[in-house]
């Protein structure tokens, strides 16, 4: 088979609007040269025009996986975004995109994407997977209180009360200088309900009540 002739024939079919015939010619070439990613992208685009969404997504995923294997992360991100335009509910693709953002050091984008994944996992009641994603978010932004609260809540959902309380204890230390007395009291009481022998925290709770004038 002559690759140039097939390319020319495929282009002719595409220009004539015979997209199915064009795809067939491109697939013949890909049988000879399966690593031609540009051609695979072209095939995926034609599948989109033909409204063959499943075939388009499968082809895009093959390209994105190849880009990831070769560490062309930015190109992979672009392809994954194309997939999510076709079907934004694909959990594995959303997760891969989040992982790529993290690898590239794009912290804000990574957290935003992980939040999308977390919301999807929450809706599906996939508690163990949700916990792992919450851990990843906290690892990226350990000083953001809202992320640590959600991690603690995820631990509680999974029945891991000790781990949840440990996260709340870290949160208390982070908020001692920046949190409101009301926020601190809520955390102190939540922790002391499970760890009443923490005398240092009992003392901090008393001091905070005094600041509020809550003598009772």
N, CA and C of each residue as an Amber inpcrd file, in Angstrom:
protein
   648
   0.8430000  -1.1980000   0.0000000   0.0000000   0.0000000   0.0000000
   0.8760000   1.2460000   0.0000000   0.4700000   2.2330000  -0.7570000
   1.2280000   3.4750000  -0.8530000   0.5980000   4.5050000   0.0740000
   1.3690000   4.9070000   1.0980000   0.8180000   5.8020000   2.1240000
   0.3960000   7.1410000   1.5250000   1.2360000   7.6970000   0.6580000
   0.9110000   9.0120000   0.0710000  -0.3630000   8.9550000  -0.7590000
  -0.5190000   7.8690000  -1.5140000  -1.7250000   7.7380000  -2.3360000
  -2.9690000   7.6170000  -1.4650000  -2.8340000   6.8360000  -0.3810000
  -3.9700000   6.6790000   0.5270000  -4.3380000   7.9860000   1.2060000
  -3.3170000   8.7470000   1.5930000  -3.5700000  10.0560000   2.2150000
  -4.2930000  10.9820000   1.2450000  -3.8320000  10.9670000   0.0030000
  -4.4520000  11.8190000  -1.0190000  -5.8980000  11.4000000  -1.2610000
  -6.1190000  10.0880000  -1.3270000  -7.4750000   9.5890000  -1.5550000
  -8.3870000   9.9290000  -0.3740000  -7.8500000   9.7850000   0.8600000
  -8.6370000  10.0960000   2.0590000  -9.0130000  11.5690000   2.0830000
  -8.0640000  12.4220000   1.7180000  -8.3360000  13.8720000   1.6980000
  -9.4170000  14.1980000   0.6570000  -9.3320000  13.5360000  -0.4680000
 -10.3360000  13.7570000  -1.5200000 -11.7250000  13.3760000  -1.0240000
 -11.8110000  12.2010000  -0.3690000 -13.0960000  11.7660000   0.1790000
 -13.6170000  12.7670000   1.2190000 -12.7080000  13.2430000   2.0800000
 -13.1060000  14.1890000   3.1250000 -13.6140000  15.4870000   2.5050000
 -12.9140000  15.9710000   1.4680000 -13.3250000  17.2160000   0.7980000
 -14.6750000  17.0640000   0.1170000 -14.9600000  15.8370000  -0.3170000
 -16.2460000  15.5660000  -0.9830000 -17.3760000  15.2880000   0.0180000
 -17.0030000  15.2950000   1.3070000 -18.0110000  15.0190000   2.3360000
 -18.2670000  13.5430000   2.5620000 -17.4600000  12.6960000   1.9300000
 -17.5980000  11.2460000   2.1140000 -16.7250000  10.8220000   3.3010000
 -17.1780000  11.1790000   4.4740000 -16.3460000  11.0290000   5.6680000
 -16.1020000   9.5660000   6.0310000 -17.1100000   8.7130000   5.8430000
 -16.9220000   7.2900000   6.1330000 -15.8240000   6.6880000   5.2640000
 -15.8240000   7.0580000   3.9780000 -14.7970000   6.5520000   3.0610000
 -13.4250000   7.0860000   3.4540000 -13.3900000   8.3490000   3.8880000
 -12.1180000   8.9510000   4.3140000 -11.5590000   8.1980000   5.5260000
 -12.4330000   7.8790000   6.4730000 -12.0000000   7.1480000   7.6640000
 -11.4270000   5.7910000   7.2650000 -12.0880000   5.1000000   6.3360000
 -11.6120000   3.7880000   5.9070000 -10.2030000   3.8710000   5.3360000
  -9.9290000   4.9280000   4.5570000  -8.5920000   5.0830000   3.9760000
  -7.5580000   5.3680000   5.0670000  -7.9380000   6.2290000   6.0130000
  -7.0110000   6.5460000   7.1130000  -6.7060000   5.3040000   7.9510000
  -7.7180000   4.4660000   8.1570000  -7.5120000   3.2580000   8.9560000
  -6.5700000   2.2800000   8.2500000  -6.6200000   2.2650000   6.9270000
  -5.6690000   1.4370000   6.1760000  -4.2350000   1.8820000   6.4560000
  -4.0470000   3.2010000   6.5060000  -2.7050000   3.7410000   6.7710000
  -2.2770000   3.3890000   8.1900000  -3.2290000   3.5030000   9.1300000
  -2.8910000   3.2230000  10.5340000  -2.5580000   1.7450000  10.7580000
  -3.0620000   0.8800000   9.9030000  -2.6660000  -0.5250000   9.9840000
  -1.1770000  -0.6700000   9.6630000  -0.6940000   0.1780000   8.7510000
   0.7260000   0.1590000   8.3930000   1.5610000   0.8980000   9.4290000
   1.0040000   1.9930000   9.9320000   1.7690000   2.8650000  10.8430000
   0.8890000   3.2560000  12.0330000   0.6930000   2.3230000  12.9950000
  -0.2280000   2.5860000  14.1170000   0.2490000   3.6860000  15.0620000
   1.4960000   4.1250000  14.9390000   2.0210000   5.1620000  15.8330000
   1.8710000   6.5690000  15.2690000   1.1990000   6.6910000  14.1520000
   0.9790000   8.0170000  13.5570000  -0.1510000   8.7120000  14.3220000
   0.2250000   9.4550000  15.3620000  -0.7760000  10.0500000  16.2500000
  -1.5460000  11.1850000  15.5820000  -0.8760000  11.9150000  14.7030000
  -1.5900000  12.9790000  13.9860000  -2.7440000  12.3970000  13.1720000
  -2.4780000  11.2660000  12.5550000  -3.5120000  10.6300000  11.7500000
  -4.6440000  10.1100000  12.6380000  -4.2850000   9.5830000  13.8000000
  -5.3210000   9.1170000  14.7270000  -6.2070000  10.2780000  15.1780000
  -5.5870000  11.4230000  15.4200000  -6.3790000  12.6030000  15.7900000
  -7.3310000  13.0000000  14.6730000  -6.8420000  12.9040000  13.4350000
  -7.6910000  13.2240000  12.2860000  -8.8820000  12.2720000  12.2210000
  -8.6090000  10.9910000  12.4680000  -9.6860000   9.9910000  12.4670000
 -10.6930000  10.3050000  13.5710000 -10.1940000  10.6620000  14.7560000
 -11.0850000  10.9990000  15.8730000 -11.9710000  12.1890000  15.5110000
 -11.3920000  13.1950000  14.8630000 -12.1690000  14.3720000  14.4540000
 -13.2670000  13.9840000  13.4610000 -12.9320000  13.0740000  12.5480000
 -13.9440000  12.6330000  11.5760000 -15.0510000  11.8390000  12.2700000
 -14.6700000  11.0280000  13.2580000 -15.6850000  10.2950000  14.0260000
 -16.6440000  11.2710000  14.7160000 -16.0900000  12.3690000  15.2260000
 -16.9350000  13.3810000  15.8750000 -17.9370000  13.9450000  14.8710000
 -17.4450000  14.2750000  13.6650000 -18.3320000  14.8310000  12.6300000
 -19.4020000  13.8160000  12.2140000 -19.0220000  12.5330000  12.2600000
 -19.9740000  11.4700000  11.9080000 -20.8890000  11.1040000  13.0700000
 -20.6820000  11.7910000  14.2120000 -21.4610000  11.5400000  15.4330000
 -21.2380000  10.1200000  15.9700000 -20.0750000   9.5680000  15.6970000
 -19.6870000   8.2710000  16.2680000 -18.8590000   8.5440000  17.5170000
 -19.5640000   8.9490000  18.5610000 -18.9050000   9.4500000  19.7660000
 -18.0450000   8.3880000  20.4440000 -18.5550000   7.1750000  20.5310000
 -17.7980000   6.1040000  21.1980000 -16.4760000   5.8520000  20.4990000
 -16.5060000   5.7800000  19.1640000 -15.2760000   5.5610000  18.3970000
 -14.3240000   6.7420000  18.5490000 -14.8880000   7.9470000  18.5680000
 -14.0510000   9.1430000  18.7170000 -13.3410000   9.1350000  20.0620000
 -14.0810000   8.8270000  21.1240000 -13.4950000   8.8160000  22.4710000
 -12.4060000   7.7540000  22.5770000 -12.6750000   6.5690000  22.0360000
 -11.6870000   5.4870000  22.0950000 -10.4000000   5.8870000  21.3710000
 -10.5430000   6.5310000  20.2070000  -9.3680000   6.9440000  19.4360000
  -8.6110000   8.0510000  20.1550000  -9.3440000   9.0230000  20.6930000
  -8.7030000  10.0960000  21.4680000  -7.9320000   9.5220000  22.6610000
  -8.5290000   8.5340000  23.3380000  -7.8650000   7.9430000  24.5080000
  -6.5580000   7.2510000  24.1230000  -6.5580000   6.5890000  22.9710000
  -5.3280000   5.9520000  22.4960000  -4.2340000   6.9940000  22.2860000
  -4.6160000   8.1170000  21.7120000  -3.6440000   9.1910000  21.4660000
  -3.1470000   9.7810000  22.7810000  -4.0760000  10.0610000  23.6910000
  -3.7090000  10.6650000  24.9790000  -2.7840000   9.7400000  25.7680000
  -3.0840000   8.4460000  25.7550000  -2.2320000   7.4900000  26.4690000
  -0.8190000   7.4660000  25.8890000  -0.7200000   7.5510000  24.5720000
   0.6000000   7.5780000  23.9250000   1.3610000   8.8380000  24.3140000
   0.6690000   9.9660000  24.3340000   1.3170000  11.2210000  24.7410000
   1.8190000  11.1220000  26.1840000   1.0110000  10.5300000  27.0480000
   1.4200000  10.3790000  28.4570000   2.6580000   9.4820000  28.5730000
   2.6540000   8.3920000  27.8190000   3.7970000   7.4710000  27.8590000
   5.0830000   8.1650000  27.4250000   4.9600000   9.1160000  26.4970000
   6.1310000   9.8310000  25.9930000   6.3810000  11.1400000  26.7420000
   5.6210000  11.3660000  27.8420000   5.7620000  12.5570000  28.6940000
   5.4140000  13.8520000  27.9630000   4.5720000  13.7710000  26.9360000
   4.0580000  14.9760000  26.2770000   2.7510000  15.3680000  26.9750000
   2.8850000  15.8470000  28.2060000   1.7200000  16.0400000  29.0650000
   0.7760000  17.1260000  28.5570000   1.3300000  18.2040000  28.0260000
   0.4770000  19.2950000  27.5560000  -0.4040000  18.8330000  26.3970000
   0.1830000  18.0520000  25.4960000  -0.6110000  17.5160000  24.3800000
  -1.6890000  16.5610000  24.9040000  -1.3170000  15.7560000  25.9020000
  -2.2890000  14.8190000  26.4780000  -3.4510000  15.5710000  27.1140000
  -3.1470000  16.6670000  27.8030000  -4.1930000  17.4820000  28.4260000
  -5.1910000  17.9650000  27.3720000  -4.6780000  18.4480000  26.2460000
  -5.5480000  18.9440000  25.1720000  -6.4770000  17.8410000  24.6750000
  -5.9480000  16.6280000  24.5150000  -6.7540000  15.5200000  24.0130000
  -7.8050000  15.0960000  25.0430000  -7.4010000  15.0440000  26.3220000
  -8.3730000  14.6870000  27.3620000  -9.5030000  15.7140000  27.4280000
  -9.1820000  16.9680000  27.2220000 -10.2230000  18.0010000  27.2030000
 -11.1890000  17.7710000  26.0410000 -10.6440000  17.3470000  24.9020000
 -11.5160000  17.0250000  23.7630000 -12.4890000  15.9060000  24.1260000
 -11.9910000  14.9070000  24.8390000 -12.8480000  13.7940000  25.2520000
 -13.9570000  14.2780000  26.1720000 -13.5880000  15.1380000  27.1250000
 -14.5830000  15.6000000  28.1090000 -15.6090000  16.5350000  27.4770000
 -15.2760000  17.1520000  26.3650000 -16.2870000  17.9360000  25.6460000
 -17.3480000  17.0020000  25.0670000 -16.9160000  15.7970000  24.7000000
 -17.8650000  14.8220000  24.1550000 -18.6640000  14.1440000  25.2570000
 -18.0010000  13.8850000  26.3840000 -18.6850000  13.2370000  27.5180000
 -18.0220000  13.6770000  28.8250000 -18.5430000  14.7300000  29.4570000
 -17.9120000  15.2500000  30.6810000 -18.0590000  14.3550000  31.8970000
 -18.8500000  13.2820000  31.7920000 -19.1040000  12.4350000  32.9620000
 -18.1520000  11.2470000  33.0710000 -17.1320000  11.1870000  32.2290000
 -16.1910000  10.0620000  32.2630000 -15.2490000  10.2240000  33.4530000
 -15.4490000   9.3970000  34.4640000 -14.6960000   9.5180000  35.7130000
 -13.2000000   9.3040000  35.5000000 -12.8400000   8.2590000  34.7440000
 -11.4160000   7.9410000  34.5820000 -10.6700000   9.0380000  33.8340000
 -11.3340000   9.6700000  32.8760000 -10.6910000  10.7430000  32.1100000
 -10.5200000  11.9810000  32.9830000 -11.5300000  12.3100000  33.7700000
 -11.4080000  13.4370000  34.6980000 -10.2600000  13.2050000  35.6790000
 -10.1280000  11.9680000  36.1480000  -9.0650000  11.6350000  37.0940000
  -7.6860000  11.7570000  36.4300000  -7.5650000  11.2490000  35.2020000
  -6.2900000  11.3370000  34.4880000  -5.9020000  12.7910000  34.2450000
  -6.8880000  13.6190000  33.9250000  -6.6090000  15.0340000  33.6980000
  -6.1200000  15.6960000  34.9800000  -6.7440000  15.3730000  36.1010000
  -6.3100000  15.9110000  37.3920000  -4.8780000  15.4830000  37.7060000
  -4.5750000  14.2110000  37.4740000  -3.2230000  13.6930000  37.7310000
  -2.1900000  14.4000000  36.8600000  -2.5590000  14.6710000  35.6160000
  -1.6340000  15.3580000  34.7150000  -1.3520000  16.7790000  35.1850000
  -2.4020000  17.4890000  35.5820000  -2.2090000  18.8500000  36.1060000
  -1.2430000  18.8330000  37.2920000  -1.3990000  17.8280000  38.1630000
  -0.5260000  17.7310000  39.3210000   0.9250000  17.4650000  38.8930000
   1.1100000  16.5650000  37.9360000   2.4500000  16.2690000  37.4250000
   3.1020000  17.5020000  36.8250000   2.3030000  18.3410000  36.1880000
   2.8210000  19.5380000  35.5190000   3.0270000  20.6980000  36.4840000
   2.6470000  20.4990000  37.7490000   2.8180000  21.5560000  38.7400000
   1.7710000  22.6490000  38.6540000   0.6500000  22.3700000  37.9550000
  -0.4300000  23.3540000  37.8310000  -1.3920000  23.1600000  39.0010000
  -0.9980000  23.7030000  40.1540000  -1.6880000  23.4210000  41.4120000
  -3.1670000  23.7940000  41.3840000  -3.4600000  25.0010000  40.9540000
  -4.8540000  25.4650000  40.9460000  -5.7190000  24.5900000  40.0530000
  -5.2060000  24.2900000  38.8560000  -5.9600000  23.4460000  37.9200000
  -6.1340000  22.0350000  38.4780000  -5.0830000  21.5230000  39.1190000
  -5.1480000  20.1700000  39.6820000  -6.2150000  20.0860000  40.7630000
  -6.2120000  21.0620000  41.6790000  -7.2040000  21.0550000  42.7610000
  -8.6210000  21.1690000  42.1990000  -8.7970000  22.0700000  41.2380000
 -10.1150000  22.2450000  40.6220000 -10.5930000  20.9360000  39.9930000
  -9.6850000  20.2570000  39.2880000 -10.0650000  19.0180000  38.6140000
 -10.3190000  17.9020000  39.6160000  -9.5010000  17.8370000  40.6670000
  -9.7300000  16.8240000  41.7130000 -11.0710000  17.0590000  42.4140000
 -11.4610000  18.3210000  42.5520000 -12.7650000  18.6170000  43.1600000
 -13.9020000  18.0770000  42.2860000 -13.7300000  18.1970000  40.9730000
 -14.7330000  17.6360000  40.0530000 -14.8210000  16.1260000  40.2440000
 -13.6460000  15.4880000  40.3400000 -13.6020000  14.0340000  40.5500000
 -14.2610000  13.6690000  41.8840000 -13.9320000  14.4420000  42.9300000
 -14.4900000  14.1730000  44.2590000 -16.0160000  14.2770000  44.2450000
 -16.5420000  15.2790000  43.5630000 -18.0020000  15.4370000  43.4810000
 -18.6470000  14.2400000  42.7860000 -17.9800000  13.7540000  41.7310000
 -18.5110000  12.6050000  41.0090000 -18.4900000  11.3520000  41.8850000
 -17.3990000  11.1710000  42.6270000 -17.2840000  10.0140000  43.5160000
 -18.3090000  10.0770000  44.6430000 -18.5540000  11.2950000  45.1260000
 -19.5400000  11.4790000  46.1990000 -20.9310000  11.0870000  45.7200000
 -21.2520000  11.4960000  44.4940000 -22.5690000  11.1590000  43.9330000
 -22.7280000   9.6560000  43.7350000 -21.6240000   8.9810000  43.4460000
 -21.6630000   7.5350000  43.2200000 -21.4760000   6.7390000  44.5150000
 -21.2840000   7.4570000  45.6500000 -21.0390000   6.8210000  46.9620000
 -19.8130000   5.9030000  46.9280000 -18.7980000   6.3200000  46.1830000
 -17.5380000   5.5630000  46.1240000 -16.6120000   6.1230000  47.1990000
 -16.9080000   5.7460000  48.4530000 -16.3000000   6.4040000  49.6080000
 -14.7860000   6.2170000  49.7000000 -14.3010000   5.0170000  49.4290000
 -12.8630000   4.7690000  49.5390000 -12.0830000   5.5670000  48.5000000
 -12.6030000   5.6100000  47.2810000 -11.9470000   6.4060000  46.2290000
 -12.0200000   7.8890000  46.5550000 -13.1460000   8.3200000  47.1190000
 -13.2980000   9.7110000  47.5230000 -12.2490000  10.0880000  48.5610000
 -12.0090000   9.2060000  49.5090000 -11.0100000   9.4560000  50.5450000
  -9.6320000   9.6670000  49.9330000  -9.2650000   8.8360000  48.9660000
  -7.9490000   8.9590000  48.3290000  -7.8050000  10.2950000  47.6040000
  -8.8720000  10.7400000  46.9530000  -8.8270000  12.0210000  46.2450000
  -8.7060000  13.1760000  47.2380000  -9.4510000  13.0870000  48.3510000
  -9.3550000  14.1280000  49.3800000  -7.9320000  14.1980000  49.9470000
  -7.2850000  13.0520000  50.0990000  -5.8940000  13.0320000  50.5620000
  -4.9880000  13.7510000  49.5730000  -5.2150000  13.5020000  48.2770000
  -4.3820000  14.1340000  47.2550000  -4.5460000  15.6500000  47.2660000
  -5.7800000  16.0970000  47.4540000  -6.0270000  17.5430000  47.4840000
  -5.3020000  18.1790000  48.6570000  -5.3720000  17.5540000  49.8220000
  -4.6920000  18.0880000  51.0100000  -3.1740000  18.0520000  50.8260000
  -2.6750000  17.0220000  50.1570000  -1.2350000  16.9470000  49.9050000
  -0.7700000  18.1060000  49.0330000  -1.6370000  18.5490000  48.1100000
  -1.2850000  19.6720000  47.2390000  -1.3990000  20.9980000  47.9810000
  -2.4570000  21.1420000  48.7810000  -2.6940000  22.4070000  49.4930000
  -2.9410000  22.1230000  50.9700000  -1.8920000  21.7750000  51.7320000
  -2.0700000  21.3570000  53.1350000  -2.5310000  22.4620000  54.0730000
  -2.3720000  23.7050000  53.6790000  -2.7260000  24.8140000  54.5800000
  -4.1270000  25.3660000  54.3320000  -4.8510000  24.7980000  53.4000000
  -6.2050000  25.2720000  53.1060000  -7.1980000  24.5140000  53.9850000
  -7.8260000  25.2260000  54.8900000  -8.6480000  24.5830000  55.9230000
  -9.8290000  23.8120000  55.3480000 -10.4740000  24.3620000  54.3270000
 -11.6780000  23.7150000  53.7940000 -11.3460000  22.3340000  53.2330000
 -10.1500000  22.1840000  52.6390000  -9.7630000  20.8830000  52.0930000
  -9.5360000  19.8700000  53.2150000  -8.9460000  20.3370000  54.3200000
  -8.6810000  19.4200000  55.4370000  -9.9840000  19.0170000  56.1300000
 -10.9320000  19.9390000  56.2130000 -12.2420000  19.6030000  56.7900000
 -12.9110000  18.5070000  55.9590000 -12.8430000  18.6600000  54.6340000
 -13.4750000  17.6610000  53.7670000 -12.7610000  16.3160000  53.8600000
 -11.4450000  16.3550000  54.0640000 -10.7100000  15.1030000  54.2590000
 -11.1570000  14.4280000  55.5560000 -11.2810000  15.2120000  56.6220000
 -11.7400000  14.6610000  57.9020000 -13.1350000  14.0560000  57.7590000
 -14.0010000  14.7460000  57.0390000 -15.3590000  14.2280000  56.8170000
 -15.3340000  12.9270000  56.0090000 -14.4060000  12.8530000  55.0400000
 -14.2790000  11.6290000  54.2300000 -13.8170000  10.4570000  55.1010000
 -12.8970000  10.7500000  56.0240000 -12.4690000   9.7010000  56.9660000
 -13.6610000   9.2120000  57.7930000 -14.4860000  10.1480000  58.2570000
 -15.6430000   9.7720000  59.0690000 -16.6250000   8.9220000  58.2800000
 -16.8390000   9.2800000  56.9990000 -17.7480000   8.5020000  56.1520000
 -17.2560000   7.0590000  56.0240000 -15.9230000   6.9040000  55.9700000
 -15.3210000   5.5690000  55.8310000 -15.1800000   4.8590000  57.1770000
 -15.6880000   5.4820000  58.2510000 -15.6300000   4.8700000  59.5720000
 -14.2610000   4.9350000  60.2300000 -13.4130000   5.8430000  59.7480000
 -12.0620000   5.9810000  60.3110000 -12.0300000   7.2090000  61.2170000
 -12.6230000   7.0330000  62.3930000 -12.8250000   8.1570000  63.3060000
 -11.5030000   8.7150000  63.8290000 -10.5570000   7.8480000  64.1730000
  -9.2760000   8.3200000  64.7110000  -8.5390000   9.2020000  63.7010000
  -8.5270000   8.7590000  62.4410000  -7.8650000   9.5520000  61.4040000
  -8.5610000  10.8980000  61.2130000  -9.8970000  10.8810000  61.3040000
 -10.6580000  12.1270000  61.1600000 -10.2970000  13.1030000  62.2800000
 -10.2450000  12.6120000  63.5150000  -9.9210000  13.4750000  64.6570000
  -8.4910000  14.0220000  64.5240000  -7.5820000  13.2040000  64.0230000
  -6.2080000  13.6660000  63.8170000  -6.1650000  14.8370000  62.8330000
  -7.0000000  14.7600000  61.7950000  -7.0590000  15.8730000  60.8310000
  -7.6250000  17.1300000  61.4940000  -8.6370000  16.9530000  62.3410000
  -9.1970000  18.1080000  63.0500000  -8.1570000  18.7280000  63.9920000
  -7.3080000  17.8860000  64.5870000  -6.2560000  18.4060000  65.4740000
  -5.2430000  19.2320000  64.6920000  -4.8950000  18.7740000  63.5060000
  -3.9980000  19.5650000  62.6410000  -4.6600000  20.8830000  62.2770000
  -5.9510000  20.8130000  62.0040000  -6.7010000  22.0070000  61.6260000
  -6.7270000  23.0270000  62.7660000  -6.8680000  22.5480000  63.9980000
  -6.8570000  23.4540000  65.1550000  -5.5510000  24.2290000  65.2230000
  -4.4420000  23.5260000  65.0510000  -3.1350000  24.1890000  65.1040000
  -3.0030000  25.2350000  64.0120000  -3.5640000  24.9330000  62.8340000
  -3.4990000  25.8810000  61.7260000  -4.3620000  27.1140000  61.9810000
  -5.4710000  26.9330000  62.7200000  -6.4400000  28.0150000  62.8840000
  -6.3040000  28.7720000  64.1970000  -5.3700000  28.3590000  65.0490000
  -5.2550000  29.0090000  66.3530000  -4.9910000  30.5070000  66.2470000
  -4.2890000  30.9140000  65.2150000  -3.9820000  32.3410000  65.0420000
  -4.8940000  33.0400000  64.0510000  -5.6150000  32.2600000  63.2540000
  -6.4200000  32.8850000  62.1970000  -7.9160000  32.6130000  62.3280000
  -8.2890000  31.5640000  63.0680000  -9.7060000  31.2160000  63.1710000
 -10.4540000  32.0680000  64.1760000 -11.7660000  32.1200000  64.0230000
 -12.6020000  32.8440000  64.9790000 -12.7770000  31.9800000  66.2290000
 -13.0940000  32.5820000  67.3650000 -13.3480000  31.7900000  68.5780000
 -14.4350000  30.7470000  68.3670000 -15.4630000  31.1100000  67.6280000
 -16.5670000  30.1710000  67.3870000 -16.0810000  28.9510000  66.6000000
 -15.2360000  29.1910000  65.5900000 -14.6900000  28.0770000  64.8030000
 -13.8340000  27.1640000  65.6740000 -13.0180000  27.7800000  66.5390000
 -12.1290000  27.0010000  67.3930000 -12.9300000  26.1790000  68.4060000
 -13.9570000  26.7890000  68.9730000 -14.7940000  26.0670000  69.9410000
 -15.4310000  24.8440000  69.2910000 -15.9360000  25.0290000  68.0860000
 -16.5660000  23.9100000  67.3710000 -15.5640000  22.7590000  67.1790000
 -14.3270000  23.1130000  66.8100000 -13.3040000  22.0900000  66.6080000
 -12.8800000  21.4500000  67.9260000 -12.6670000  22.2830000  68.9470000
 -12.2650000  21.7480000  70.2560000 -13.2810000  20.7220000  70.7540000
 -14.5540000  21.0840000  70.6750000 -15.5940000  20.1980000  71.1970000
 -15.7150000  18.9200000  70.3660000 -15.5180000  19.0710000  69.0630000
 -15.5760000  17.8950000  68.1900000 -14.4620000  16.9150000  68.5470000
 -13.2750000  17.4340000  68.7980000 -12.1270000  16.5920000  69.1370000
 -12.2790000  16.0020000  70.5350000 -12.6670000  16.8430000  71.5020000
 -12.7480000  16.3910000  72.8980000 -13.8580000  15.3560000  73.1180000
 -14.8300000  15.3460000  72.2110000 -15.8730000  14.3200000  72.3180000
 -15.2860000  12.9210000  72.1320000 -14.1610000  12.8620000  71.4230000
 -13.5030000  11.5700000  71.1700000 -12.2100000  11.4190000  71.9770000
 -11.6170000  12.5460000  72.3540000 -10.3550000  12.4910000  73.1000000
 -10.4410000  13.4180000  74.3230000 -11.2750000  13.0340000  75.2890000
 -11.5200000  13.9020000  76.4430000 -10.3130000  14.0640000  77.3700000
  -9.2930000  13.2390000  77.1940000  -8.1230000  13.3240000  78.0750000
  -7.0750000  14.3090000  77.5690000  -7.3800000  15.0350000  76.4820000
  -6.4380000  16.0420000  75.9560000  -6.5630000  17.3110000  76.8090000
  -5.8100000  17.3480000  77.9300000  -5.9620000  18.4410000  78.8990000
  -5.5530000  19.7910000  78.3140000  -4.5580000  19.7860000  77.4530000
  -4.1330000  21.0450000  76.8280000  -5.2670000  21.6550000  76.0200000
  -6.0170000  20.8000000  75.3350000  -7.1270000  21.3060000  74.5360000
  -8.2960000  21.7380000  75.4280000  -8.5030000  21.0380000  76.5290000
  -9.5340000  21.4640000  77.4840000  -9.2310000  22.8710000  77.9880000
  -7.9590000  23.1010000  78.2910000  -7.5420000  24.4190000  78.7680000
  -7.7610000  25.4860000  77.6800000  -7.4320000  25.1480000  76.4270000
  -7.6400000  26.0890000  75.3180000  -9.1160000  26.3910000  75.1340000
  -9.9600000  25.3660000  75.3030000 -11.4020000  25.5600000  75.1760000
 -11.9040000  26.5090000  76.2620000 -11.4150000  26.3040000  77.5000000
 -11.8160000  27.1900000  78.6000000 -11.4060000  28.6350000  78.3130000
 -10.1830000  28.8120000  77.8530000  -9.6620000  30.1520000  77.5480000
 -10.5000000  30.8320000  76.4740000 -10.9080000  30.0690000  75.4680000
 -11.7010000  30.6340000  74.3710000 -13.0820000  31.0440000  74.8540000
 -13.6900000  30.2220000  75.7260000 -14.9860000  30.6030000  76.3060000
 -14.8660000  31.8880000  77.1240000 -13.7470000  32.0130000  77.8570000
 -13.5360000  33.2260000  78.6540000 -13.4520000  34.4620000  77.7550000
 -12.7570000  34.3150000  76.6270000 -12.6350000  35.4420000  75.6930000
 -14.0010000  35.8880000  75.2020000 -14.9160000  34.9310000  75.0600000
 -16.2650000  35.2590000  74.5880000 -17.1740000  35.7130000  75.7230000
 -16.6650000  35.6310000  76.9870000 -17.4830000  35.9920000  78.1340000
 -18.5490000  34.9660000  78.4370000 -18.3270000  33.7400000  77.9840000
 -19.2980000  32.6790000  78.2220000 -18.9040000  31.9550000  79.5100000
 -19.3110000  32.5510000  80.6300000 -18.8540000  32.0070000  81.9280000
 -19.4450000  30.6570000  82.2400000 -20.6280000  30.4150000  81.8030000
 -21.2670000  29.1280000  82.0930000 -20.4530000  27.9820000  81.5010000
